[in-house]
Amino acid sequence: MNPYQQKKRWKYLLLAFAVVIASGSLFYTSYLVRNISKSERTRAQVWAMSMRQLLNSDDDDFFNYVIAVRDSLTVPAIITDEKGEIILQRGLDTTKAYTKLEAEYKKKKYDPAYFKEELNYMKGQHPPIKFKVLGDDNYVYYKDSALLTQLRLFPYIQLTVIAIFLLMAYTAFSSSRKSEQDQVWVGLAKETAHQLGTPISSLMAWIELMKEKFNAEDDVLMAEMENDVKRLEIVADRFSKIGSKPVLEEHGVYAVVKDFVDYFKVRVSKNISFEMTGNPHLKAGLNIPLFDWVLENLLKNAVNAIEGKGSIKVEISGNKVKNQIFIDITDTGKGIPRSKFDTVFQPGYTTRKRGWGLGLSLTKRIMENYHNGQVFVKDSEVGKGTTFRIVLKNTRNDNKTKTR
């Protein structure tokens, strides 16, 4: 299992674990809410019974007992008659819940709209409790207590706080880990560049010595060997630039791409043909050693996707409206499923048995972080081929604009 698949599996396991915890919390809270809700309905029923006894009884001792029972119940409630007129209320807002007579006597605020609003809310929450007083039907409507309301909301608040905390912790740890990994990679890259310097210099000297000794200045094989050693110098230069901001210089895009394609195509199978078309006048800010690395990764990816005979087409075009340059690299390989268009750029993702899965990830980073450009899968069809697109800023159009 490659690192990308292993990381993906761990993500699914952690997500499943989080779902189990959230479900357990919601289930247990729902269990508590149901039990407390039953308890509060029992309270409302006892309150209704006490009010019935209070209104029907003449026994003073029993009257005091009923008052004590009634006042021990804290569920907000309203009693109405058959016509829906409010007779009595309990546990509502004390600044508004006065009857009209009480309001006039105590000079308090009387808000009939508040009573109506609360009654409608209670009707929507629970069915009424019916009881008779002197032969007339009365109804007790009640709503959940503040404690029960808070308990209903608690698991959602709790899970939200936990999710925010986990997200912040994950972001902090990921950022710290990424920073440490970047430092390790930068150090390793610079050390690799340093170690490559000595053998490359020796190889250049040996090539010059062989040219003089065997009079091979115009020999094709010696020229290709020299090109390979120069390519090693470029690779070492790439590694030495990792971790530092590269300098971008204006270059003709077509010429830069063609130079690399000409170098690359003689080093792959003859069963793969290359075609290059495009506008030779487009210019962009490039760091050639790093940009060649982008081309190398994309072309190698195209070659690896082709099984047997195939072709690779490189097309360069411009978009005057967006002031951009497009470089499309199209192969006739096995293609990429649409669901993997973004995944192929993830570090560690690879379909090959041997490989680290870093090529396209580095390509994306070089384009976005160093060239202020883009690289993405423009189009692909399984069994037919893939087109990768590089997007650069057209500096030649910028210069024309400034001149005008």
C-alpha positions as CSV (number, residue, x, y, z in Angstrom):
1,M,0.0,0.0,0.0
2,N,1.5,3.4,-1.0
3,P,1.6,6.3,1.4
4,Y,-1.3,8.1,-0.3
5,Q,-3.7,5.0,0.0
6,Q,-2.6,4.5,3.6
7,K,-3.3,8.2,4.5
8,K,-6.7,7.9,2.8
9,R,-7.5,4.8,4.8
10,W,-6.6,6.5,8.1
11,K,-8.8,9.5,7.1
12,Y,-11.8,7.2,6.6
13,L,-11.2,5.3,9.9
14,L,-11.0,8.6,11.8
15,L,-14.1,9.9,10.1
16,A,-15.9,6.7,11.0
17,F,-14.8,7.0,14.6
18,A,-15.9,10.6,14.7
19,V,-19.4,9.6,13.4
20,V,-19.7,6.8,16.0
21,I,-18.8,9.3,18.8
22,A,-21.3,11.9,17.4
23,S,-24.0,9.3,17.0
24,G,-23.5,8.0,20.5
25,S,-23.6,11.5,22.0
26,L,-26.8,12.3,20.1
27,F,-28.4,9.0,21.0
28,Y,-27.7,9.3,24.7
29,T,-28.8,12.9,24.8
30,S,-32.0,11.9,23.0
31,Y,-32.6,9.2,25.6
32,L,-32.2,11.8,28.4
33,V,-34.5,14.2,26.7
34,R,-37.2,11.6,26.2
35,N,-37.1,10.7,29.9
36,I,-37.1,14.3,31.1
37,S,-39.9,15.1,28.7
38,K,-42.0,12.3,30.2
39,S,-41.2,13.6,33.7
40,E,-42.3,17.1,32.7
41,R,-45.5,15.9,31.3
42,T,-46.2,14.1,34.5
43,R,-45.5,17.4,36.3
44,A,-47.9,19.2,34.1
45,Q,-50.6,16.5,34.7
46,V,-50.1,16.8,38.5
47,W,-50.3,20.6,38.2
48,A,-53.6,20.2,36.2
49,M,-54.9,17.9,38.9
50,S,-53.9,20.2,41.7
51,M,-55.6,23.1,39.9
52,R,-58.8,21.0,39.5
53,Q,-58.8,20.1,43.2
54,L,-58.0,23.7,44.1
55,L,-60.9,25.1,42.2
56,N,-63.4,22.4,43.3
57,S,-62.4,22.0,47.0
58,D,-63.6,24.0,50.1
59,D,-61.2,22.3,52.5
60,D,-58.7,24.9,53.8
61,D,-56.1,22.4,54.9
62,F,-56.3,20.5,51.6
63,F,-56.2,23.9,49.9
64,N,-52.8,24.7,51.4
65,Y,-51.5,21.3,50.5
66,V,-52.6,21.7,46.9
67,I,-51.0,25.2,46.7
68,A,-47.7,23.7,47.9
69,V,-47.9,20.9,45.3
70,R,-48.8,23.4,42.6
71,D,-46.0,25.8,43.4
72,S,-43.4,23.0,43.5
73,L,-43.9,22.5,39.7
74,T,-41.7,24.6,37.5
75,V,-43.0,23.7,34.0
76,P,-44.3,26.8,32.1
77,A,-48.0,26.3,31.5
78,I,-51.3,28.0,30.5
79,I,-54.8,27.0,31.3
80,T,-57.6,27.8,28.9
81,D,-61.3,27.2,28.8
82,E,-63.3,25.6,26.0
83,K,-63.3,28.8,23.9
84,G,-59.5,29.0,24.2
85,E,-59.6,32.0,26.5
86,I,-56.6,32.1,29.0
87,I,-57.7,31.5,32.5
88,L,-54.3,31.1,34.3
89,Q,-50.6,30.9,33.5
90,R,-47.5,29.8,35.3
91,G,-43.8,30.0,34.7
92,L,-43.9,32.7,32.0
93,D,-42.0,36.0,31.7
94,T,-42.9,37.9,34.8
95,T,-42.5,41.3,33.1
96,K,-45.2,40.5,30.6
97,A,-47.4,37.7,32.1
98,Y,-49.9,39.8,34.1
99,T,-53.6,39.7,33.5
100,K,-55.3,42.9,32.5
101,L,-56.7,43.5,36.0
102,E,-53.3,42.8,37.6
103,A,-51.6,45.1,35.2
104,E,-54.0,47.9,36.1
105,Y,-53.7,47.3,39.8
106,K,-49.9,46.7,40.0
107,K,-49.1,49.1,37.2
108,K,-47.3,46.4,35.3
109,K,-47.1,45.7,31.6
110,Y,-49.9,43.7,30.0
111,D,-49.0,42.1,26.7
112,P,-51.8,40.0,25.2
113,A,-49.7,39.3,22.1
114,Y,-47.1,37.6,24.3
115,F,-49.8,35.3,25.8
116,K,-51.0,34.4,22.3
117,E,-47.5,33.7,21.1
118,E,-46.7,31.5,24.0
119,L,-50.0,29.6,23.8
120,N,-49.4,28.8,20.1
121,Y,-45.9,27.7,20.8
122,M,-47.1,25.3,23.6
123,K,-49.8,23.9,21.3
124,G,-47.1,23.0,18.8
125,Q,-44.9,21.3,21.4
126,H,-47.3,19.0,23.4
127,P,-50.9,17.9,23.3
128,P,-53.0,19.5,26.0
129,I,-54.1,17.9,29.3
130,K,-57.8,18.0,29.7
131,F,-59.7,18.3,33.1
132,K,-63.1,19.5,34.3
133,V,-63.9,22.3,36.7
134,L,-67.6,22.6,37.7
135,G,-68.6,20.7,34.7
136,D,-66.7,22.8,32.2
137,D,-63.7,21.5,30.2
138,N,-60.4,23.2,30.8
139,Y,-57.1,22.6,29.0
140,V,-53.5,22.8,30.3
141,Y,-50.9,23.6,27.7
142,Y,-47.2,23.5,28.6
143,K,-43.8,23.8,27.1
144,D,-40.4,22.3,27.8
145,S,-38.5,23.8,30.7
146,A,-35.4,25.9,30.2
147,L,-33.3,22.9,31.4
148,L,-34.8,20.5,28.8
149,T,-34.4,23.1,26.0
150,Q,-30.8,23.5,26.9
151,L,-30.3,19.8,27.0
152,R,-31.7,19.4,23.5
153,L,-29.2,21.9,22.2
154,F,-26.3,20.8,24.3
155,P,-25.0,17.9,22.1
156,Y,-25.0,20.1,19.0
157,I,-23.1,22.8,20.8
158,Q,-20.7,20.2,22.3
159,L,-20.0,18.6,18.9
160,T,-19.5,22.0,17.3
161,V,-17.0,23.0,19.9
162,I,-15.2,19.7,19.7
163,A,-15.1,19.9,15.9
164,I,-13.7,23.5,16.0
165,F,-11.1,22.4,18.5
166,L,-10.1,19.3,16.4
167,L,-10.0,21.4,13.3
168,M,-7.7,24.0,14.9
169,A,-5.5,21.2,16.4
170,Y,-5.3,19.4,13.0
171,T,-4.4,22.7,11.2
172,A,-1.7,23.5,13.8
173,F,-0.1,20.0,13.7
174,S,-0.3,19.8,9.9
175,S,1.3,23.2,9.5
176,S,4.0,22.2,12.0
177,R,4.6,18.8,10.4
178,K,4.6,20.4,6.9
179,S,7.2,23.0,8.0
180,E,9.4,20.3,9.5
181,Q,9.1,18.2,6.3
182,D,9.9,21.2,4.2
183,Q,13.1,21.9,6.2
184,V,14.2,18.3,5.8
185,W,13.5,18.3,2.1
186,V,15.3,21.6,1.6
187,G,18.3,20.4,3.6
188,L,18.4,17.1,1.7
189,A,18.1,18.8,-1.7
190,K,20.9,21.3,-1.0
191,E,23.2,18.5,0.3
192,T,22.4,16.5,-2.9
193,A,23.3,19.4,-5.1
194,H,26.5,19.8,-3.2
195,Q,27.4,16.2,-3.5
196,L,26.7,16.2,-7.2
197,G,29.0,19.1,-7.9
198,T,32.3,17.2,-7.7
199,P,31.5,14.2,-9.9
200,I,29.8,16.5,-12.5
201,S,32.9,18.7,-12.7
202,S,35.1,15.6,-13.1
203,L,32.9,14.2,-15.9
204,M,33.1,17.5,-17.8
205,A,36.9,17.4,-17.5
206,W,37.0,13.8,-18.7
207,I,34.9,14.6,-21.7
208,E,37.2,17.5,-22.7
209,L,40.2,15.2,-22.2
210,M,38.6,12.5,-24.4
211,K,37.9,15.1,-27.2
212,E,41.5,16.1,-27.3
213,K,43.0,12.7,-27.0
214,F,40.8,11.1,-29.7
215,N,40.2,14.2,-31.8
216,A,36.4,13.8,-31.3
217,E,35.3,17.4,-31.3
218,D,32.6,16.7,-33.8
219,D,31.6,13.2,-32.7
220,V,27.9,12.8,-32.2
221,L,28.2,10.4,-29.2
222,M,30.5,12.8,-27.4
223,A,28.1,15.7,-28.0
224,E,25.2,13.7,-26.5
225,M,27.4,12.7,-23.5
226,E,28.2,16.4,-23.0
227,N,24.5,17.2,-23.2
228,D,23.7,14.6,-20.5
229,V,26.4,16.0,-18.2
230,K,25.0,19.5,-18.8
231,R,21.6,18.1,-17.9
232,L,23.1,16.8,-14.6
233,E,24.4,20.3,-13.9
234,I,20.8,21.6,-14.4
235,V,19.5,19.0,-12.1
236,A,22.0,19.9,-9.4
237,D,21.1,23.6,-9.9
238,R,17.4,22.7,-9.4
239,F,18.2,21.1,-6.1
240,S,20.3,24.0,-5.0
241,K,17.4,26.4,-5.7
242,I,14.8,24.5,-3.6
243,G,13.8,26.5,-0.5
244,S,14.8,29.9,-2.1
245,K,12.8,32.2,-4.3
246,P,14.0,31.7,-7.9
247,V,14.6,34.7,-10.3
248,L,12.2,34.8,-13.2
249,E,13.4,36.1,-16.5
250,E,11.5,36.8,-19.7
251,H,11.9,34.0,-22.3
252,G,10.2,32.9,-25.5
253,V,8.0,30.0,-24.3
254,Y,8.1,28.2,-27.6
255,A,11.9,28.2,-27.8
256,V,12.3,27.0,-24.2
257,V,9.8,24.2,-24.6
258,K,11.3,23.1,-28.0
259,D,14.8,22.9,-26.6
260,F,13.7,20.6,-23.9
261,V,11.5,18.5,-26.2
262,D,14.4,18.1,-28.6
263,Y,16.6,16.9,-25.8
264,F,14.0,14.6,-24.3
265,K,12.6,12.8,-27.4
266,V,15.9,11.2,-28.4
267,R,16.1,9.6,-24.9
268,V,12.8,7.7,-25.1
269,S,11.5,4.8,-27.2
270,K,11.3,5.3,-30.9
271,N,7.8,3.9,-30.8
272,I,6.7,7.3,-29.3
273,S,6.5,10.2,-31.8
274,F,6.6,13.8,-30.8
275,E,4.8,16.8,-32.4
276,M,5.1,20.4,-31.4
277,T,3.0,23.4,-32.7
278,G,2.3,26.9,-31.5
279,N,2.9,30.6,-31.5
280,P,6.7,31.3,-31.3
281,H,6.2,34.9,-30.2
282,L,4.7,34.4,-26.8
283,K,6.9,35.3,-23.8
284,A,6.6,34.6,-20.1
285,G,8.7,35.0,-16.9
286,L,10.5,31.7,-16.4
287,N,13.2,30.1,-14.4
288,I,14.5,27.7,-17.0
289,P,16.0,25.0,-14.7
290,L,12.8,24.7,-12.7
291,F,10.5,25.1,-15.7
292,D,12.4,22.3,-17.5
293,W,11.7,20.2,-14.4
294,V,8.0,20.8,-15.0
295,L,8.2,19.7,-18.6
296,E,10.3,16.7,-17.7
297,N,7.8,15.5,-15.2
298,L,4.8,15.9,-17.5
299,L,6.6,14.3,-20.5
300,K,7.8,11.4,-18.4
301,N,4.3,11.0,-17.1
302,A,3.0,10.9,-20.7
303,V,5.7,8.4,-21.8
304,N,4.8,6.1,-18.9
305,A,1.1,6.2,-19.8
306,I,1.8,5.0,-23.3
307,E,2.0,1.2,-23.6
308,G,3.7,0.3,-26.9
309,K,3.3,2.7,-29.8
310,G,1.9,6.2,-29.2
311,S,2.3,9.9,-29.7
312,I,2.8,13.1,-27.6
313,K,1.7,16.4,-28.9
314,V,2.8,19.8,-27.4
315,E,0.7,22.8,-28.4
316,I,1.4,26.4,-27.3
317,S,-1.4,29.0,-27.6
318,G,-2.3,32.3,-26.1
319,N,-5.5,33.9,-24.7
320,K,-5.5,37.6,-25.4
321,V,-8.6,38.3,-23.2
322,K,-7.0,36.8,-20.1
323,N,-3.5,37.6,-21.1
324,Q,-2.4,34.0,-20.6
325,I,-0.3,31.4,-22.3
326,F,-1.5,27.8,-22.6
327,I,0.9,24.8,-23.0
328,D,-1.1,21.6,-23.7
329,I,0.7,18.3,-23.5
330,T,-1.4,15.5,-25.0
331,D,-0.6,11.8,-25.0
332,T,-2.3,8.7,-26.4
333,G,-1.8,6.7,-23.2
334,K,-4.2,4.8,-20.9
335,G,-5.9,8.0,-19.5
336,I,-7.0,9.1,-16.1
337,P,-10.5,8.6,-14.5
338,R,-12.3,11.9,-14.0
339,S,-12.5,11.2,-10.3
340,K,-8.6,11.3,-10.1
341,F,-8.0,14.6,-11.9
342,D,-7.1,16.3,-8.6
343,T,-5.8,13.2,-6.9
344,V,-2.8,12.7,-9.3
345,F,-1.2,15.9,-7.9
346,Q,-1.3,14.6,-4.3
347,P,2.1,13.7,-2.8
348,G,2.5,9.9,-2.7
349,Y,-0.1,9.1,-5.3
350,T,1.2,6.8,-8.1
351,T,-0.1,4.0,-10.3
352,R,3.3,2.5,-10.8
353,K,4.8,-0.3,-8.8
354,R,8.0,1.6,-8.5
355,G,7.8,5.3,-7.8
356,W,7.4,7.8,-5.0
357,G,4.5,9.7,-6.5
358,L,6.2,13.1,-6.1
359,G,6.7,14.2,-9.8
360,L,3.3,15.8,-10.4
361,S,3.1,17.2,-6.9
362,L,6.5,19.0,-7.4
363,T,5.2,20.1,-10.8
364,K,2.2,21.8,-9.3
365,R,4.2,23.4,-6.6
366,I,6.8,24.8,-9.0
367,M,4.1,26.3,-11.2
368,E,1.9,27.8,-8.4
369,N,4.5,28.9,-5.9
370,Y,7.4,29.9,-8.2
371,H,5.9,30.9,-11.5
372,N,2.5,32.2,-10.4
373,G,0.9,29.8,-12.9
374,Q,-1.2,26.7,-13.0
375,V,-1.1,23.1,-14.0
376,F,-4.1,20.7,-14.2
377,V,-5.7,17.9,-16.1
378,K,-7.6,19.6,-18.9
379,D,-9.1,16.5,-20.3
380,S,-8.7,12.7,-20.2
381,E,-10.5,9.6,-21.3
382,V,-9.6,6.1,-20.1
383,G,-8.1,4.1,-22.9
384,K,-7.6,7.1,-25.2
385,G,-5.3,9.6,-23.6
386,T,-4.8,12.7,-21.4
387,T,-4.1,16.4,-21.8
388,F,-2.3,18.3,-19.1
389,R,-2.4,22.1,-19.4
390,I,0.2,24.6,-18.1
391,V,-1.0,28.2,-17.7
392,L,1.5,31.1,-17.7
393,K,1.2,34.9,-17.7
394,N,1.9,36.4,-21.1
395,T,4.5,39.2,-20.3
396,R,4.8,40.2,-24.0
397,N,1.2,41.5,-24.0
398,D,2.0,43.4,-20.8
399,N,4.9,45.2,-22.4
400,K,2.7,46.2,-25.4
401,T,0.1,47.5,-23.1
402,K,2.7,49.6,-21.2
403,T,4.0,51.0,-24.5
404,R,0.6,52.1,-25.6
